[in-house]
Amino acid sequence: MEWFKFFASCRIVAGKHSSAIYDLERSVIYDLPNAFLDVLREVEFTPLEQLPEIYGETRYRQIKQFMDKFVEKEIAFYTTEPERFPDIDLSWEMPHHITNAILEQDDPGSYHFPAIIAQLNELSCQAVQIRLLRYFSPVQITDEILKALAGTQINYCEIMAPAGDISAAQWIALMDLQPRLRRIYVYAAPEDTVLYNDNDRFGRKIVAFKKDIRQETNEKIRLERFSPNIISFTEAQSHNLGLNRKVAIDSQGNIRNYISHANTFGHVNEQRLEVVITQPAFREKWFLSNDRIEDCKNCQYRYTCVSNSDIRQENDKYYKTDMCTFNQQENTW
């Protein structure tokens, strides 16, 4: 007997109004109308030869055409030995105490940047975003920021800087100087544009955009930002993708879950990060997965959404304070 089966890395995510299929190997999302959701769930556990009896010949031919499209896209296949293709383990483990951090820089006297990088290194932090709230010269960026990254296990750095006198060529020179620096975002720019894109060298890129992050602190969630993979998908089963293992330090040195969040957890000059991140109050939002948040729990993108929104609790229910623009009922952005 022949069976229809999705590859283990291709996961159906059911939504209230519409669903999706995540291809976790290729980081692609396919729309799935809910009209086919129950059918696909059933046909995976029913031999093909029994489907005409269940659905009738006409309906079966429609279903078969639908399944053939998935096979053509290489997200499903036909097999006579379905037992040889077990499901993947959805448990998530990560050895890093902190995986990513956001550091604002304005007045260098607010906190000692190299000391914070050293603390993040001790916590096995892998990625750092540095937000410059004023103009820093290439020399200042080199001496005050990039040198601190040398010799650490931080393997990815991106800088957000206001539009100014630093040219794309100068930014490229800084990336050549410090290979960990792989993204530059120039904000408050005259237009949205890509200034440099080198996929051959660590995916280095320089992007300019009109939004001024100093005035517009809320992020914009867009479908283009979603890039599902096996690590993020398993993490999202029980964690908040936007906040888990994250720490942020604002320009004044206050420690937060994220830059725009209201709560602070002390000052970096007075509290060590390794102590702060063990506090239950700080870690609470790490475990508020989208499955536990109203509205989000019904969304087909809940296991790939990277929203950093703050979360409030009302009557034993959780809500995001900044909702995205996705209309679940209309399936539009």
C-alpha positions in Angstrom: 0.0 0.0 0.0 1.1 3.6 -0.7 0.9 6.5 1.7 1.2 10.2 1.4 3.6 11.8 3.9 5.1 15.2 4.6 8.9 15.4 5.1 9.6 15.6 8.9 11.0 19.1 8.4 7.8 20.3 6.8 5.3 21.2 9.6 1.6 22.1 9.4 0.8 24.9 11.7 -3.0 25.3 12.2 -4.5 28.7 12.6 -8.1 29.7 13.5 -8.8 31.3 10.1 -6.0 30.0 7.9 -3.1 27.6 8.3 0.5 27.3 7.0 3.1 24.8 6.2 6.7 25.6 7.3 9.6 24.1 5.3 12.2 24.3 8.1 15.1 23.3 5.8 14.5 25.9 3.2 12.9 28.5 5.5 9.8 28.8 3.3 6.2 29.2 4.4 3.3 28.0 2.3 -0.3 29.1 2.8 -2.7 26.3 3.6 -6.5 27.0 3.5 -8.3 25.5 6.4 -10.6 23.7 4.0 -7.8 21.3 3.4 -6.4 21.1 6.9 -8.4 18.2 8.2 -8.0 16.3 4.9 -4.3 16.5 5.0 -4.2 15.4 8.6 -6.3 12.4 7.8 -4.6 11.3 4.6 -1.2 11.0 6.3 -2.6 8.2 8.3 -4.7 6.5 5.6 -3.4 4.5 2.6 -4.1 6.1 -0.7 -6.2 3.1 -1.9 -8.8 3.7 0.9 -9.3 7.4 0.1 -11.7 7.0 -2.8 -14.0 5.0 -0.5 -13.8 7.7 2.1 -14.2 10.8 0.0 -15.7 9.4 -3.3 -13.9 9.3 -6.7 -14.5 13.0 -7.6 -13.3 14.4 -4.3 -10.4 12.0 -4.2 -9.1 13.2 -7.6 -9.2 16.8 -6.2 -7.3 15.7 -3.1 -4.8 13.7 -5.1 -4.1 16.8 -7.3 -3.5 18.8 -4.1 -1.1 16.2 -2.7 0.7 16.0 -6.0 1.5 19.7 -5.8 3.1 19.2 -2.4 5.2 16.4 -3.9 6.3 18.6 -6.7 7.4 21.3 -4.3 9.4 18.6 -2.5 7.7 19.1 0.9 5.9 15.7 0.8 6.3 12.3 -0.9 4.7 9.0 -1.5 6.0 5.9 0.2 5.1 2.2 0.8 7.1 2.3 4.1 5.8 5.2 6.2 7.2 3.6 9.4 10.7 4.3 8.2 10.2 8.0 8.4 9.7 9.0 12.1 8.8 12.4 13.3 11.4 14.9 14.5 12.1 15.6 18.2 10.6 19.0 19.0 12.5 19.5 22.3 14.7 22.5 22.4 18.0 23.0 24.3 20.6 25.7 24.1 23.8 25.9 26.1 24.0 29.7 25.9 22.7 31.6 29.0 22.1 34.6 26.7 21.9 34.2 22.9 21.5 37.9 21.9 21.8 41.3 23.3 20.9 44.9 22.4 23.1 47.7 23.6 22.3 51.4 23.1 25.1 53.9 23.0 24.8 57.6 23.4 26.8 59.0 26.3 29.8 56.7 26.8 29.8 57.7 30.5 26.5 55.9 31.2 28.2 52.5 31.3 31.5 50.9 30.4 30.9 49.2 27.1 33.9 46.8 27.1 32.9 45.6 30.6 29.4 44.7 29.3 30.8 42.9 26.3 33.0 40.9 28.7 30.0 40.0 30.8 28.0 38.9 27.7 31.0 36.8 26.6 30.9 35.0 30.0 27.2 34.3 29.4 28.1 32.8 25.9 26.2 35.5 24.1 26.3 34.8 20.3 24.9 38.0 18.8 24.9 41.7 19.6 23.0 44.6 18.1 24.5 48.0 18.9 22.3 51.0 18.5 24.1 54.3 18.2 21.8 57.2 19.1 24.1 59.9 17.8 27.0 60.2 15.4 30.1 58.1 16.2 33.1 58.6 13.9 34.8 55.5 12.4 37.6 56.0 14.8 35.2 56.0 17.8 33.4 52.9 16.5 36.7 51.1 16.2 38.2 52.2 19.5 35.0 52.2 21.7 33.1 49.3 20.1 34.8 46.9 17.7 37.9 46.4 19.8 35.8 45.2 22.7 34.5 42.3 20.5 38.0 41.0 19.7 38.8 37.7 21.4 35.2 37.0 22.4 32.9 34.2 21.4 30.4 36.6 20.1 30.2 35.7 16.4 27.7 38.2 15.0 27.4 41.9 15.4 25.2 44.5 13.7 25.2 48.3 14.2 22.3 50.7 13.8 23.6 54.2 13.2 21.9 57.5 12.2 22.5 58.7 8.7 25.5 61.0 8.6 29.0 61.4 7.3 30.0 57.8 7.2 30.1 56.5 3.7 29.3 52.9 2.6 33.0 52.5 1.8 33.9 53.4 5.4 31.4 51.0 6.8 32.8 48.2 4.6 36.3 49.1 5.9 35.0 48.6 9.4 33.5 45.3 8.5 36.8 44.3 7.0 38.5 45.3 10.3 36.1 43.3 12.4 34.6 40.2 10.6 32.0 39.8 13.3 30.4 43.0 12.1 28.1 41.7 9.3 25.1 44.1 9.2 24.9 47.9 9.2 21.5 49.6 9.4 21.5 53.3 8.7 18.4 54.9 10.1 16.8 58.3 9.5 18.0 58.1 5.9 16.4 59.9 3.0 15.1 56.7 1.5 14.8 53.0 2.0 17.6 51.3 0.0 20.3 48.6 0.1 23.7 50.3 0.0 25.8 47.1 0.0 25.0 43.4 -0.3 27.8 40.8 -0.3 26.4 37.3 0.1 29.8 35.7 -0.5 31.4 37.3 2.6 29.4 36.2 5.6 26.2 37.7 4.2 27.4 41.2 4.9 24.9 44.0 4.1 24.4 47.7 4.6 20.8 48.8 4.6 19.4 52.4 4.9 15.8 53.1 5.9 13.8 56.3 6.6 12.5 55.3 10.1 14.2 57.1 13.0 14.4 54.5 15.8 14.9 57.3 18.3 11.4 58.5 17.7 9.6 55.4 16.5 10.5 52.7 19.0 7.8 50.1 18.0 9.0 47.5 15.6 7.2 46.5 12.4 6.4 42.9 11.9 6.3 41.8 8.3 6.0 38.4 6.6 9.4 39.0 5.0 11.0 38.9 8.4 9.9 35.3 9.0 12.5 32.7 8.4 11.5 29.4 10.0 14.1 26.8 10.8 14.4 23.8 13.0 16.0 25.6 15.8 13.6 28.5 16.0 10.6 26.3 15.4 11.4 24.0 18.3 12.3 27.0 20.5 8.9 28.6 19.7 7.0 25.5 21.1 7.5 26.7 24.6 9.4 30.0 24.4 8.9 33.5 23.2 11.1 33.8 20.0 11.5 37.6 20.4 12.4 37.7 24.1 13.9 34.3 25.0 17.5 34.5 26.2 17.7 38.2 25.3 18.9 41.1 27.3 18.8 44.8 26.5 20.7 47.8 27.9 19.4 51.3 27.1 21.4 54.4 26.6 21.2 55.2 30.4 22.5 51.8 31.4 19.2 50.3 32.5 18.7 46.6 32.0 15.5 45.5 30.3 14.0 42.5 28.5 13.9 44.7 25.4 14.7 48.3 24.7 11.1 49.5 24.4 9.8 47.6 27.5 8.7 49.6 30.5 10.2 47.4 33.3 13.8 47.8 34.3 15.9 45.4 36.3 18.6 47.6 37.7 21.6 49.5 36.3 24.6 47.7 34.7 27.0 49.7 36.9 25.3 48.2 40.0 24.0 44.8 38.8 25.9 42.0 37.1 24.1 40.5 34.1 24.6 37.0 35.3 22.6 37.8 38.5 19.8 39.7 36.7 19.1 37.0 34.2 18.5 34.5 36.9 15.7 36.5 38.5 12.3 34.9 37.9 10.8 38.3 37.0 13.3 38.8 34.3 13.0 35.3 32.8 9.2 35.2 33.0 8.6 36.5 29.5 11.1 34.0 28.0 8.5 31.3 28.6 5.4 33.2 27.3 5.2 31.5 23.9 2.7 32.7 21.4 0.6 29.6 22.2 -0.1 31.4 25.6 -0.9 34.8 24.2 -4.3 35.9 23.2 -4.8 36.4 19.4 -1.3 35.2 18.7 -2.3 31.7 19.7 -4.7 31.5 16.8 -2.2 32.7 14.2 -0.5 30.4 11.7 2.7 32.4 12.0 3.0 32.0 15.8 6.0 29.6 15.6 8.1 32.0 13.4 7.0 35.4 14.7 9.9 37.3 16.2 7.9 40.1 17.8 9.7 41.8 20.8 6.5 43.3 22.1 6.0 43.7 25.8 3.4 41.5 27.3 0.7 42.3 29.8 -1.5 40.1 32.0 -5.2 40.7 32.5 -7.6 38.3 34.2 -5.1 35.4 33.9 -4.7 36.0 30.2 -1.7 37.4 28.3 -1.8 40.1 25.6 0.9 41.8 23.6 1.0 45.5 24.1 2.0 46.1 20.4 0.0 44.0 18.0 1.1 43.5 14.5 -0.9 44.6 11.4 -1.7 41.0 10.3 -5.4 40.5 9.9 -5.9 36.8 10.6 -9.5 36.7 9.5 -8.7 38.3 6.1 -5.2 36.7 5.9 -3.8 40.0 4.9 -1.1 42.4 6.2 
